[in-house]
């Protein structure tokens, strides 16, 4: 253990500085790995600018849009589990007909069982 302490003390006594050519190669390699800086040339303007800044930009707005469309989809054509849960919670079911004058049996195939 004493040999290791002596070796580390000797290494600490003589600081090693890298050569200029090594530093130039390291810095050139680092510069090659960096991505270029993108400068935004146009900022949003108009009535949507305040909404973008308020909510956090386009990624947030697309998430809100996707959630809203999913809610509409589930509301118009709910899965059986959601429809059954709603019937249990509310106590009744409602049927909505969007085309009351249309005979939808025309679109059924006679082999449907």
VMD Tcl script that builds the backbone (N, CA, C; Angstrom):
set m [mol new atoms 339]
animate dup $m
set s [atomselect $m all]
$s set {name element resname resid chain x y z} {
  {N N UNK 1 A 0.814 -1.173 0.000}
  {CA C UNK 1 A 0.000 0.000 0.000}
  {C C UNK 1 A 0.874 1.261 0.000}
  {N N UNK 2 A 2.029 1.163 0.677}
  {CA C UNK 2 A 2.930 2.312 0.704}
  {C C UNK 2 A 3.491 2.610 -0.676}
  {N N UNK 3 A 3.728 1.576 -1.484}
  {CA C UNK 3 A 4.243 1.789 -2.836}
  {C C UNK 3 A 3.240 2.569 -3.686}
  {N N UNK 4 A 1.952 2.247 -3.530}
  {CA C UNK 4 A 0.922 2.953 -4.283}
  {C C UNK 4 A 0.846 4.414 -3.850}
  {N N UNK 5 A 0.939 4.666 -2.544}
  {CA C UNK 5 A 0.918 6.047 -2.051}
  {C C UNK 5 A 2.112 6.825 -2.593}
  {N N UNK 6 A 3.292 6.203 -2.630}
  {CA C UNK 6 A 4.484 6.873 -3.150}
  {C C UNK 6 A 4.334 7.178 -4.641}
  {N N UNK 7 A 3.750 6.223 -5.379}
  {CA C UNK 7 A 3.559 6.415 -6.820}
  {C C UNK 7 A 2.572 7.547 -7.091}
  {N N UNK 8 A 1.456 7.596 -6.334}
  {CA C UNK 8 A 0.480 8.664 -6.517}
  {C C UNK 8 A 1.041 10.018 -6.106}
  {N N UNK 9 A 1.856 10.062 -5.060}
  {CA C UNK 9 A 2.493 11.314 -4.641}
  {C C UNK 9 A 3.461 11.798 -5.709}
  {N N UNK 10 A 4.191 10.900 -6.336}
  {CA C UNK 10 A 5.113 11.267 -7.407}
  {C C UNK 10 A 4.353 11.799 -8.626}
  {N N UNK 11 A 3.223 11.172 -8.955}
  {CA C UNK 11 A 2.418 11.627 -10.084}
  {C C UNK 11 A 1.810 12.985 -9.791}
  {N N UNK 12 A 1.450 13.216 -8.539}
  {CA C UNK 12 A 0.869 14.500 -8.168}
  {C C UNK 12 A 1.915 15.610 -8.192}
  {N N UNK 13 A 3.157 15.283 -7.911}
  {CA C UNK 13 A 4.221 16.287 -7.863}
  {C C UNK 13 A 4.577 16.797 -9.250}
  {N N UNK 14 A 4.393 15.975 -10.278}
  {CA C UNK 14 A 4.737 16.389 -11.640}
  {C C UNK 14 A 3.461 16.509 -12.466}
  {N N UNK 15 A 2.848 17.682 -12.531}
  {CA C UNK 15 A 1.632 17.819 -13.332}
  {C C UNK 15 A 1.953 17.676 -14.821}
  {N N UNK 16 A 1.075 17.004 -15.523}
  {CA C UNK 16 A 1.256 16.760 -16.944}
  {C C UNK 16 A 0.307 17.681 -17.704}
  {N N UNK 17 A 0.841 18.446 -18.613}
  {CA C UNK 17 A 0.007 19.316 -19.446}
  {C C UNK 17 A -0.016 18.729 -20.853}
  {N N UNK 18 A -1.198 18.702 -21.476}
  {CA C UNK 18 A -1.275 18.158 -22.828}
  {C C UNK 18 A -0.597 19.099 -23.821}
  {N N UNK 19 A -0.095 18.505 -24.880}
  {CA C UNK 19 A 0.574 19.282 -25.914}
  {C C UNK 19 A -0.423 20.091 -26.748}
  {N N UNK 20 A 0.093 21.076 -27.448}
  {CA C UNK 20 A -0.764 21.924 -28.274}
  {C C UNK 20 A -1.412 21.144 -29.411}
  {N N UNK 21 A -0.688 20.204 -29.998}
  {CA C UNK 21 A -1.261 19.428 -31.095}
  {C C UNK 21 A -2.410 18.531 -30.615}
  {N N UNK 22 A -2.278 17.957 -29.415}
  {CA C UNK 22 A -3.354 17.147 -28.855}
  {C C UNK 22 A -4.599 18.007 -28.594}
  {N N UNK 23 A -4.392 19.167 -28.002}
  {CA C UNK 23 A -5.519 20.057 -27.715}
  {C C UNK 23 A -6.202 20.514 -29.010}
  {N N UNK 24 A -5.428 20.764 -30.059}
  {CA C UNK 24 A -6.005 21.181 -31.336}
  {C C UNK 24 A -6.845 20.063 -31.925}
  {N N UNK 25 A -6.364 18.824 -31.844}
  {CA C UNK 25 A -7.132 17.693 -32.362}
  {C C UNK 25 A -8.410 17.454 -31.560}
  {N N UNK 26 A -8.323 17.575 -30.240}
  {CA C UNK 26 A -9.506 17.385 -29.397}
  {C C UNK 26 A -10.549 18.453 -29.697}
  {N N UNK 27 A -10.134 19.703 -29.803}
  {CA C UNK 27 A -11.071 20.784 -30.085}
  {C C UNK 27 A -11.665 20.665 -31.487}
  {N N UNK 28 A -10.873 20.227 -32.461}
  {CA C UNK 28 A -11.397 20.036 -33.819}
  {C C UNK 28 A -12.420 18.901 -33.843}
  {N N UNK 29 A -12.148 17.834 -33.100}
  {CA C UNK 29 A -13.093 16.724 -33.027}
  {C C UNK 29 A -14.385 17.152 -32.322}
  {N N UNK 30 A -14.254 17.954 -31.272}
  {CA C UNK 30 A -15.441 18.443 -30.565}
  {C C UNK 30 A -16.274 19.359 -31.455}
  {N N UNK 31 A -15.619 20.209 -32.230}
  {CA C UNK 31 A -16.347 21.108 -33.131}
  {C C UNK 31 A -17.068 20.324 -34.223}
  {N N UNK 32 A -16.471 19.222 -34.665}
  {CA C UNK 32 A -17.116 18.409 -35.700}
  {C C UNK 32 A -18.347 17.682 -35.155}
  {N N UNK 33 A -18.360 17.374 -33.863}
  {CA C UNK 33 A -19.480 16.654 -33.265}
  {C C UNK 33 A -20.657 17.556 -32.897}
  {N N UNK 34 A -20.422 18.845 -32.770}
  {CA C UNK 34 A -21.487 19.763 -32.384}
  {C C UNK 34 A -22.435 19.993 -33.541}
  {N N UNK 35 A -23.724 20.130 -33.206}
  {CA C UNK 35 A -24.694 20.443 -34.248}
  {C C UNK 35 A -24.684 21.941 -34.493}
  {N N UNK 36 A -24.984 22.336 -35.712}
  {CA C UNK 36 A -24.976 23.773 -36.004}
  {C C UNK 36 A -26.125 24.473 -35.259}
  {N N UNK 37 A -25.903 25.706 -34.926}
  {CA C UNK 37 A -26.897 26.489 -34.213}
  {C C UNK 37 A -27.931 26.989 -35.209}
  {N N UNK 38 A -29.197 26.709 -34.913}
  {CA C UNK 38 A -30.269 27.167 -35.782}
  {C C UNK 38 A -30.798 28.491 -35.248}
  {N N UNK 39 A -30.876 29.450 -36.118}
  {CA C UNK 39 A -31.369 30.764 -35.741}
  {C C UNK 39 A -32.796 30.886 -36.243}
  {N N UNK 40 A -33.690 31.235 -35.356}
  {CA C UNK 40 A -35.084 31.399 -35.743}
  {C C UNK 40 A -35.220 32.736 -36.455}
  {N N UNK 41 A -35.705 32.669 -37.668}
  {CA C UNK 41 A -35.770 33.884 -38.471}
  {C C UNK 41 A -37.117 34.569 -38.379}
  {N N UNK 42 A -38.160 33.825 -38.051}
  {CA C UNK 42 A -39.490 34.409 -38.044}
  {C C UNK 42 A -40.203 33.990 -36.771}
  {N N UNK 43 A -40.745 34.945 -36.064}
  {CA C UNK 43 A -41.515 34.619 -34.873}
  {C C UNK 43 A -42.992 34.627 -35.226}
  {N N UNK 44 A -43.789 33.821 -34.528}
  {CA C UNK 44 A -45.214 33.781 -34.854}
  {C C UNK 44 A -45.872 35.119 -34.546}
  {N N UNK 45 A -46.808 35.483 -35.375}
  {CA C UNK 45 A -47.522 36.736 -35.165}
  {C C UNK 45 A -49.002 36.491 -35.390}
  {N N UNK 46 A -49.789 37.452 -35.035}
  {CA C UNK 46 A -51.215 37.343 -35.253}
  {C C UNK 46 A -51.935 36.822 -34.036}
  {N N UNK 47 A -53.168 36.371 -34.233}
  {CA C UNK 47 A -53.993 35.971 -33.092}
  {C C UNK 47 A -53.534 34.678 -32.415}
  {N N UNK 48 A -52.759 33.857 -33.088}
  {CA C UNK 48 A -52.336 32.606 -32.459}
  {C C UNK 48 A -51.066 32.760 -31.632}
  {N N UNK 49 A -50.391 33.903 -31.748}
  {CA C UNK 49 A -49.127 34.075 -31.031}
  {C C UNK 49 A -49.333 34.024 -29.516}
  {N N UNK 50 A -50.334 34.724 -29.008}
  {CA C UNK 50 A -50.542 34.732 -27.564}
  {C C UNK 50 A -50.952 33.358 -27.062}
  {N N UNK 51 A -51.699 32.611 -27.886}
  {CA C UNK 51 A -52.102 31.272 -27.478}
  {C C UNK 51 A -50.904 30.336 -27.428}
  {N N UNK 52 A -50.022 30.453 -28.419}
  {CA C UNK 52 A -48.807 29.630 -28.426}
  {C C UNK 52 A -47.946 29.933 -27.212}
  {N N UNK 53 A -47.755 31.209 -26.917}
  {CA C UNK 53 A -46.917 31.569 -25.781}
  {C C UNK 53 A -47.565 31.166 -24.469}
  {N N UNK 54 A -48.889 31.248 -24.388}
  {CA C UNK 54 A -49.594 30.894 -23.171}
  {C C UNK 54 A -49.483 29.399 -22.868}
  {N N UNK 55 A -49.649 28.563 -23.902}
  {CA C UNK 55 A -49.685 27.118 -23.690}
  {C C UNK 55 A -48.331 26.445 -23.804}
  {N N UNK 56 A -47.382 27.040 -24.490}
  {CA C UNK 56 A -46.062 26.430 -24.569}
  {C C UNK 56 A -45.630 26.039 -25.961}
  {N N UNK 57 A -46.322 26.473 -26.984}
  {CA C UNK 57 A -45.885 26.226 -28.350}
  {C C UNK 57 A -46.695 25.159 -29.056}
  {N N UNK 58 A -46.248 24.849 -30.262}
  {CA C UNK 58 A -46.968 23.901 -31.110}
  {C C UNK 58 A -47.026 22.480 -30.562}
  {N N UNK 59 A -45.995 21.966 -29.892}
  {CA C UNK 59 A -46.133 20.605 -29.353}
  {C C UNK 59 A -47.292 20.477 -28.368}
  {N N UNK 60 A -47.501 21.493 -27.557}
  {CA C UNK 60 A -48.605 21.439 -26.604}
  {C C UNK 60 A -49.935 21.563 -27.335}
  {N N UNK 61 A -50.002 22.447 -28.326}
  {CA C UNK 61 A -51.245 22.622 -29.069}
  {C C UNK 61 A -51.639 21.356 -29.823}
  {N N UNK 62 A -50.673 20.640 -30.374}
  {CA C UNK 62 A -51.009 19.393 -31.069}
  {C C UNK 62 A -51.479 18.322 -30.087}
  {N N UNK 63 A -50.925 18.317 -28.874}
  {CA C UNK 63 A -51.399 17.383 -27.861}
  {C C UNK 63 A -52.829 17.681 -27.443}
  {N N UNK 64 A -53.162 18.962 -27.301}
  {CA C UNK 64 A -54.527 19.346 -26.947}
  {C C UNK 64 A -55.478 18.965 -28.070}
  {N N UNK 65 A -55.066 19.188 -29.300}
  {CA C UNK 65 A -55.903 18.833 -30.448}
  {C C UNK 65 A -56.140 17.319 -30.500}
  {N N UNK 66 A -55.102 16.541 -30.286}
  {CA C UNK 66 A -55.245 15.083 -30.313}
  {C C UNK 66 A -56.165 14.604 -29.184}
  {N N UNK 67 A -56.032 15.183 -27.998}
  {CA C UNK 67 A -56.901 14.783 -26.892}
  {C C UNK 67 A -58.347 15.174 -27.169}
  {N N UNK 68 A -58.552 16.347 -27.757}
  {CA C UNK 68 A -59.913 16.770 -28.077}
  {C C UNK 68 A -60.563 15.891 -29.122}
  {N N UNK 69 A -59.811 15.556 -30.167}
  {CA C UNK 69 A -60.358 14.677 -31.200}
  {C C UNK 69 A -60.632 13.277 -30.664}
  {N N UNK 70 A -59.796 12.806 -29.765}
  {CA C UNK 70 A -60.048 11.495 -29.147}
  {C C UNK 70 A -61.315 11.532 -28.314}
  {N N UNK 71 A -61.531 12.638 -27.608}
  {CA C UNK 71 A -62.747 12.765 -26.814}
  {C C UNK 71 A -63.998 12.793 -27.668}
  {N N UNK 72 A -63.918 13.482 -28.804}
  {CA C UNK 72 A -65.063 13.508 -29.706}
  {C C UNK 72 A -65.319 12.112 -30.263}
  {N N UNK 73 A -64.250 11.422 -30.637}
  {CA C UNK 73 A -64.394 10.080 -31.193}
  {C C UNK 73 A -65.029 9.131 -30.171}
  {N N UNK 74 A -64.533 9.163 -28.952}
  {CA C UNK 74 A -65.092 8.290 -27.918}
  {C C UNK 74 A -66.523 8.699 -27.599}
  {N N UNK 75 A -66.837 9.987 -27.691}
  {CA C UNK 75 A -68.200 10.436 -27.432}
  {C C UNK 75 A -69.179 10.010 -28.507}
  {N N UNK 76 A -68.739 10.008 -29.763}
  {CA C UNK 76 A -69.633 9.634 -30.860}
  {C C UNK 76 A -69.778 8.119 -30.954}
  {N N UNK 77 A -68.704 7.394 -30.844}
  {CA C UNK 77 A -68.747 5.937 -30.969}
  {C C UNK 77 A -68.047 5.314 -29.766}
  {N N UNK 78 A -68.695 5.307 -28.606}
  {CA C UNK 78 A -68.022 4.796 -27.409}
  {C C UNK 78 A -67.840 3.285 -27.454}
  {N N UNK 79 A -66.759 2.791 -26.895}
  {CA C UNK 79 A -66.585 1.345 -26.779}
  {C C UNK 79 A -67.665 0.772 -25.846}
  {N N UNK 80 A -67.883 -0.514 -25.934}
  {CA C UNK 80 A -68.947 -1.157 -25.155}
  {C C UNK 80 A -68.729 -0.973 -23.657}
  {N N UNK 81 A -67.494 -1.016 -23.207}
  {CA C UNK 81 A -67.229 -0.852 -21.780}
  {C C UNK 81 A -67.583 0.531 -21.278}
  {N N UNK 82 A -67.294 1.547 -22.063}
  {CA C UNK 82 A -67.617 2.917 -21.666}
  {C C UNK 82 A -69.124 3.124 -21.685}
  {N N UNK 83 A -69.778 2.581 -22.699}
  {CA C UNK 83 A -71.226 2.726 -22.800}
  {C C UNK 83 A -71.920 2.009 -21.642}
  {N N UNK 84 A -71.433 0.831 -21.287}
  {CA C UNK 84 A -72.011 0.100 -20.158}
  {C C UNK 84 A -71.776 0.818 -18.841}
  {N N UNK 85 A -70.587 1.401 -18.660}
  {CA C UNK 85 A -70.284 2.141 -17.444}
  {C C UNK 85 A -71.172 3.375 -17.331}
  {N N UNK 86 A -71.391 4.053 -18.453}
  {CA C UNK 86 A -72.269 5.219 -18.436}
  {C C UNK 86 A -73.691 4.814 -18.073}
  {N N UNK 87 A -74.151 3.687 -18.567}
  {CA C UNK 87 A -75.503 3.220 -18.243}
  {C C UNK 87 A -75.623 2.892 -16.759}
  {N N UNK 88 A -74.587 2.335 -16.171}
  {CA C UNK 88 A -74.620 2.013 -14.746}
  {C C UNK 88 A -74.612 3.290 -13.906}
  {N N UNK 89 A -73.781 4.257 -14.293}
  {CA C UNK 89 A -73.685 5.491 -13.522}
  {C C UNK 89 A -74.925 6.361 -13.656}
  {N N UNK 90 A -75.443 6.503 -14.861}
  {CA C UNK 90 A -76.586 7.377 -15.100}
  {C C UNK 90 A -77.889 6.649 -14.824}
  {N N UNK 91 A -77.947 5.390 -15.145}
  {CA C UNK 91 A -79.143 4.606 -14.903}
  {C C UNK 91 A -79.973 4.365 -16.147}
  {N N UNK 92 A -79.735 5.115 -17.193}
  {CA C UNK 92 A -80.482 4.930 -18.440}
  {C C UNK 92 A -79.525 5.018 -19.607}
  {N N UNK 93 A -79.969 4.556 -20.735}
  {CA C UNK 93 A -79.195 4.705 -21.961}
  {C C UNK 93 A -79.999 5.545 -22.940}
  {N N UNK 94 A -79.300 6.283 -23.761}
  {CA C UNK 94 A -79.933 7.112 -24.776}
  {C C UNK 94 A -79.429 6.667 -26.139}
  {N N UNK 95 A -80.322 6.591 -27.099}
  {CA C UNK 95 A -79.949 6.261 -28.461}
  {C C UNK 95 A -80.187 7.495 -29.319}
  {N N UNK 96 A -79.176 7.882 -30.059}
  {CA C UNK 96 A -79.266 9.056 -30.917}
  {C C UNK 96 A -79.212 8.582 -32.354}
  {N N UNK 97 A -80.178 9.010 -33.159}
  {CA C UNK 97 A -80.215 8.667 -34.572}
  {C C UNK 97 A -79.891 9.917 -35.369}
  {N N UNK 98 A -78.829 9.850 -36.135}
  {CA C UNK 98 A -78.423 11.006 -36.926}
  {C C UNK 98 A -79.186 11.098 -38.241}
  {N N UNK 99 A -79.656 9.991 -38.757}
  {CA C UNK 99 A -80.392 9.976 -40.017}
  {C C UNK 99 A -81.741 9.292 -39.782}
  {N N UNK 100 A -82.730 9.996 -39.213}
  {CA C UNK 100 A -83.973 9.319 -38.839}
  {C C UNK 100 A -84.808 8.862 -40.033}
  {N N UNK 101 A -84.739 9.525 -41.172}
  {CA C UNK 101 A -85.568 9.151 -42.320}
  {C C UNK 101 A -84.931 8.071 -43.182}
  {N N UNK 102 A -83.713 7.685 -42.901}
  {CA C UNK 102 A -82.991 6.738 -43.735}
  {C C UNK 102 A -83.217 5.315 -43.233}
  {N N UNK 103 A -83.531 4.429 -44.165}
  {CA C UNK 103 A -83.687 3.028 -43.824}
  {C C UNK 103 A -82.306 2.375 -43.906}
  {N N UNK 104 A -81.683 2.148 -42.770}
  {CA C UNK 104 A -80.326 1.629 -42.749}
  {C C UNK 104 A -80.263 0.137 -43.051}
  {N N UNK 105 A -81.393 -0.523 -43.139}
  {CA C UNK 105 A -81.366 -1.946 -43.470}
  {C C UNK 105 A -80.976 -2.158 -44.926}
  {N N UNK 106 A -81.019 -1.119 -45.744}
  {CA C UNK 106 A -80.595 -1.249 -47.137}
  {C C UNK 106 A -79.100 -1.547 -47.239}
  {N N UNK 107 A -78.334 -1.126 -46.222}
  {CA C UNK 107 A -76.901 -1.295 -46.276}
  {C C UNK 107 A -76.431 -2.621 -45.662}
  {N N UNK 108 A -77.329 -3.375 -45.092}
  {CA C UNK 108 A -76.965 -4.647 -44.486}
  {C C UNK 108 A -76.873 -5.730 -45.549}
  {N N UNK 109 A -75.955 -6.624 -45.358}
  {CA C UNK 109 A -75.852 -7.773 -46.267}
  {C C UNK 109 A -76.800 -8.856 -45.786}
  {N N UNK 110 A -77.415 -9.584 -46.711}
  {CA C UNK 110 A -78.381 -10.601 -46.285}
  {C C UNK 110 A -77.726 -11.764 -45.532}
  {N N UNK 111 A -76.413 -11.918 -45.641}
  {CA C UNK 111 A -75.749 -13.039 -44.971}
  {C C UNK 111 A -75.368 -12.699 -43.539}
  {N N UNK 112 A -75.548 -11.415 -43.134}
  {CA C UNK 112 A -75.228 -11.055 -41.744}
  {C C UNK 112 A -76.182 -11.785 -40.814}
  {N N UNK 113 A -75.644 -12.249 -39.748}
  {CA C UNK 113 A -76.466 -13.072 -38.925}
  {C C UNK 113 A -76.830 -12.610 -37.619}
}
mol reanalyze $m
mol bondsrecalc $m
mol representation Tube
mol addrep $m
